[in-house]
Amino acid sequence: MLKRSHRLLLFPLLASALAACDSANSPSSVYEYTTLGAYSADISSDGHYAVIGSQEEGGSLWDIKKNARLFDWNHRKGERSIIAESGFSPEADFAVTANQQDLVLWHTLTGKPEWFWSSPGEILDLVLSPKGDFALLGLGNHEAVYFDIKNGGVKRTLRHQGRVRSVDLSADTLTVLTGSDDYKTTLWDLKTGEQLQQITLENVIDVVALTPKGDLAFSASNLDKAIIWDTKTGKIRHSLSGTDGFFPKRVSYVAARFSQNGDQLLTGTAAGLIQLWNSATGKELKRWRAHKRDPYGPTSTSVYAVGFGSGEYYAIGSNGIMNILK
């Protein structure tokens, strides 16, 4: 055990070394989308909209280009709903908000609700299909379900051996990617319910993402591996974890999105690090550190959502702040 005098000398050196290793850029600009923190957030694939579930104001839709609040989206009139999950259709014409059990489909142009449904289980993650016709739900009852959000009813149930924390859907809606608490990330044929590929990591799967074409996948387990892999062969192409200088790189990725052409991957961590990757080579292209409300505070902000814009990138933190990245 180190003597007290030695420990006192070590902390400044350690802090200096860690600061030197963090080469992340600062956001080019930041905007407060909530008064306090946020429960959840998502960004549309075209970088136009953001939906926020905040601690103080409840749910809301934002125009990212104008940084303007467009609509309040709460599930019942006169209340501030706890929005635990949210998502957009690929065209951004529809959005969905959900608490642990119920979900509402909204029109982004008018802000009006389309349908209100109850889920067959606790909602841990969701993604909307094109035109907002279906919602793929990751549930706490060990299932992922493809839910008809306009007419009601479950079209497909994909059963797991653990809670399904993360889901994604290919643009053609033929394949589904899931990540669950049984340490497995699985690619499914949505039409038949057949497992096409499966990779086992060493901890619960926090986040998964598919390219729009569905040819590449990203899967990350808690404080363990983060991988880019080939959905045709099931082979790992690149690992985004490893060692960084003198310190082990034990990272929890909690947000991820591929660009529209699939050549780039944008990720966010629980410690507020946002990274841009080359999907083909696995090389990091750039990194940023999410803005903190208190720059001298002891804790970082977790990254809830990342997105691609025209010549810039976006990240929303758990503190409710939108980060514009260049």
KERO-621340 format. One record per residue (C-alpha): x, z, y. Coordinates in steps of 0.001 Angstrom, whole numbers, plus 500000, padded with zeros to 6 digits. Example, Ala and Ser with C-alpha at 12.3 -4.5 7.8 and 13.67 -1.06 7.14 Angstrom:
KERO-621340
{{512300 507800 495500}};
{{513670 507140 498940}};
//
This chain:
KERO-621340
{{500000 500000 500000}};
{{501270 499185 503491}};
{{502125 502043 505743}};
{{499923 502453 508801}};
{{502632 501357 511232}};
{{503251 498178 509207}};
{{499566 497335 509053}};
{{499275 497590 512824}};
{{502087 495075 513172}};
{{500601 492731 510596}};
{{497183 492150 512193}};
{{498403 490367 515356}};
{{500688 488171 513255}};
{{497855 487330 510877}};
{{495487 486514 513719}};
{{498094 484276 515338}};
{{498715 482449 512084}};
{{495008 481882 511512}};
{{494541 480610 515053}};
{{497448 478199 514604}};
{{495890 476845 511406}};
{{492526 476172 513088}};
{{493006 472767 514702}};
{{489283 472267 515259}};
{{488030 470640 518440}};
{{485419 472181 520697}};
{{482045 470464 521211}};
{{481919 468065 524151}};
{{478692 469759 525274}};
{{476256 472389 524008}};
{{472563 473074 524620}};
{{470452 476127 523859}};
{{467450 475109 521764}};
{{466349 478707 521134}};
{{466341 481927 523133}};
{{467767 483884 520202}};
{{468872 482656 516780}};
{{467270 480193 514384}};
{{465904 480446 510854}};
{{466323 476749 510093}};
{{466980 473321 511592}};
{{467147 469648 510718}};
{{468158 466420 512473}};
{{466520 463026 511928}};
{{468686 460352 510301}};
{{468644 458232 513480}};
{{469854 461171 515587}};
{{466750 461066 517787}};
{{464981 464309 516899}};
{{465721 467861 515878}};
{{463257 470368 514468}};
{{464033 474057 514905}};
{{462588 477182 513362}};
{{463552 479886 515853}};
{{463325 483661 515819}};
{{461623 483894 519202}};
{{459624 480680 519746}};
{{458671 479660 516203}};
{{458796 475961 515279}};
{{459471 473124 517720}};
{{460426 469443 517921}};
{{463237 468356 520266}};
{{464404 465048 521710}};
{{468180 465171 521228}};
{{468954 462413 523746}};
{{467066 464226 526506}};
{{467654 467726 525098}};
{{463989 468330 525779}};
{{461457 470367 523827}};
{{458591 468017 522914}};
{{456122 470081 520868}};
{{455558 473591 519550}};
{{455052 473397 515793}};
{{453537 476586 514451}};
{{451344 476673 511364}};
{{448529 478685 512927}};
{{447263 478677 516471}};
{{448425 481603 518538}};
{{451251 482668 516207}};
{{454969 482035 515952}};
{{455562 480833 512422}};
{{458723 481585 510479}};
{{459931 478061 509684}};
{{462300 478466 506741}};
{{462826 474757 505948}};
{{462186 471431 507644}};
{{462908 467729 507300}};
{{462202 464204 508593}};
{{461110 460985 506957}};
{{463907 458345 507064}};
{{462108 456476 509865}};
{{461576 459767 511765}};
{{457840 458988 512147}};
{{456956 462156 510256}};
{{458439 465611 509930}};
{{457613 468567 507723}};
{{457945 472282 508373}};
{{457627 474996 505765}};
{{457602 478739 505401}};
{{458320 480165 501968}};
{{455017 478976 500516}};
{{453191 476565 502852}};
{{454146 473246 504413}};
{{452744 471129 507232}};
{{453257 467386 507785}};
{{453503 466363 511464}};
{{453525 463136 513477}};
{{456665 463079 515637}};
{{455123 460708 518200}};
{{451969 462717 518895}};
{{453047 466126 517638}};
{{449780 466418 515707}};
{{449558 467839 512175}};
{{448595 465487 509347}};
{{448146 467828 506368}};
{{448603 471468 505393}};
{{449446 472384 501787}};
{{450527 475313 499658}};
{{453574 474844 497451}};
{{453631 475676 493717}};
{{456633 477957 494357}};
{{458910 479471 496995}};
{{460391 476604 499050}};
{{464196 476721 499242}};
{{464855 473149 500398}};
{{462961 469929 501067}};
{{463321 466261 501963}};
{{460690 463674 502912}};
{{460297 460225 501365}};
{{459890 457041 503459}};
{{456706 457029 505566}};
{{456312 460728 504833}};
{{454266 460044 501705}};
{{456003 462561 499446}};
{{458029 465741 499831}};
{{460775 466588 497365}};
{{460846 470384 497139}};
{{463544 472648 495721}};
{{461776 475785 494521}};
{{462576 479342 493581}};
{{460669 479010 490294}};
{{463502 476878 488799}};
{{461782 473567 489572}};
{{462188 470605 491858}};
{{458865 468852 492436}};
{{457941 465514 493965}};
{{454812 466441 495892}};
{{452200 464037 497310}};
{{452084 465542 500784}};
{{449271 463282 502035}};
{{446866 463472 499094}};
{{447997 466581 497248}};
{{449316 467015 493731}};
{{452697 467011 491989}};
{{453859 463591 490808}};
{{457026 464745 489025}};
{{458460 468111 487986}};
{{462177 468495 487287}};
{{462910 471765 485494}};
{{466170 473706 485881}};
{{467738 476875 484512}};
{{468044 478457 487942}};
{{466622 478446 491449}};
{{466883 474994 493056}};
{{468662 475598 496358}};
{{469266 472015 497517}};
{{467704 468585 496987}};
{{468168 465017 498191}};
{{466495 461673 497569}};
{{467868 458112 497549}};
{{466414 455690 500093}};
{{464680 453700 497349}};
{{463202 456952 495950}};
{{464483 456085 492465}};
{{466950 458953 492084}};
{{466973 462644 492976}};
{{469986 464926 493393}};
{{469587 468675 492922}};
{{471780 471760 493105}};
{{470775 475012 491431}};
{{471771 478597 490759}};
{{472852 477736 487205}};
{{476013 476209 488761}};
{{474820 472657 488013}};
{{474335 469641 490235}};
{{472145 467027 488567}};
{{471175 463408 489216}};
{{467680 462524 487980}};
{{465657 459377 487384}};
{{462550 460163 489434}};
{{460315 457743 487545}};
{{461055 459118 484064}};
{{462344 462616 484849}};
{{465493 461872 482808}};
{{468824 463476 483657}};
{{471281 460695 484533}};
{{474381 462753 485401}};
{{475262 466429 485576}};
{{478333 468296 486801}};
{{478921 472020 486347}};
{{480869 473873 489033}};
{{481893 477532 489142}};
{{479240 479062 491394}};
{{475711 478474 492675}};
{{475251 475086 494348}};
{{474608 475569 498061}};
{{474202 471979 499250}};
{{473895 468427 497907}};
{{473657 465019 499611}};
{{473254 461392 498542}};
{{474271 458225 500345}};
{{471186 456181 501279}};
{{472118 453692 498521}};
{{472517 456549 496071}};
{{475945 455416 494846}};
{{477863 458493 496031}};
{{476939 462173 495964}};
{{478267 465322 497606}};
{{477879 468702 495905}};
{{479307 472048 496980}};
{{479213 475442 495315}};
{{479485 478750 497113}};
{{483111 479646 497947}};
{{484234 477141 495328}};
{{484550 473375 494982}};
{{483106 470709 497250}};
{{483188 467269 495655}};
{{482362 463636 496350}};
{{481396 461962 493098}};
{{480253 458638 491654}};
{{476607 458692 490590}};
{{477040 455726 488224}};
{{479833 457273 486168}};
{{479517 460977 486974}};
{{483244 461046 487790}};
{{484603 463161 490640}};
{{486311 460958 493205}};
{{487506 463571 495674}};
{{487647 467337 496035}};
{{487330 468655 499564}};
{{488529 472148 498610}};
{{491989 473398 497808}};
{{494702 475178 499760}};
{{495379 474888 503462}};
{{498798 476107 504524}};
{{499558 479656 503403}};
{{495911 480645 502977}};
{{493543 479729 500133}};
{{490735 477497 501339}};
{{487601 479190 499985}};
{{484864 477460 501939}};
{{481074 477618 501739}};
{{479619 474272 502777}};
{{475981 474714 503780}};
{{475103 471401 505479}};
{{476003 467799 504624}};
{{474931 464249 505420}};
{{476288 460781 504700}};
{{476207 458073 507373}};
{{473694 455244 507001}};
{{476264 452914 505415}};
{{477735 455726 503330}};
{{481302 455345 504584}};
{{481420 458756 506289}};
{{480362 462269 505339}};
{{479626 465008 507861}};
{{479698 468616 506633}};
{{479131 472075 508082}};
{{480222 475456 506766}};
{{478892 479001 506874}};
{{481808 479853 509176}};
{{480900 477255 511816}};
{{483363 474499 510894}};
{{482098 470908 511149}};
{{484152 468190 509444}};
{{483984 464387 509337}};
{{485291 462765 506145}};
{{486082 459273 504938}};
{{483837 458924 501879}};
{{486065 456363 500166}};
{{489354 458273 500500}};
{{488185 461880 500822}};
{{490391 462285 503892}};
{{489314 464437 506806}};
{{488931 462354 509970}};
{{488072 465064 512484}};
{{486955 468674 512746}};
{{485100 470789 515276}};
{{484214 474462 515644}};
{{480557 475237 516450}};
{{479946 476994 519760}};
{{479371 480756 519678}};
{{477064 482497 522145}};
{{479655 485262 522470}};
{{483121 483643 522366}};
{{484728 487001 521636}};
{{482181 488154 519089}};
{{483337 489017 515563}};
{{481045 486610 513723}};
{{480819 482822 513619}};
{{477654 480772 513625}};
{{476637 479091 510383}};
{{475900 475355 510557}};
{{472260 474658 509672}};
{{472153 470873 510156}};
{{474449 467944 510930}};
{{473626 464414 512078}};
{{475003 461075 513217}};
{{474332 459580 516651}};
{{475564 456514 518505}};
{{479237 457257 519090}};
{{478727 460986 518660}};
{{477797 463606 516080}};
{{475458 466592 516099}};
{{475416 470060 514599}};
{{472909 472882 515022}};
{{474062 476437 514430}};
{{472256 479537 513251}};
{{472476 480765 516863}};
{{470071 477979 517902}};
{{472658 475967 519818}};
{{472933 472183 519567}};
{{476566 471008 519494}};
{{477328 467474 520732}};
{{480544 466303 519075}};
{{482823 463405 520003}};
//
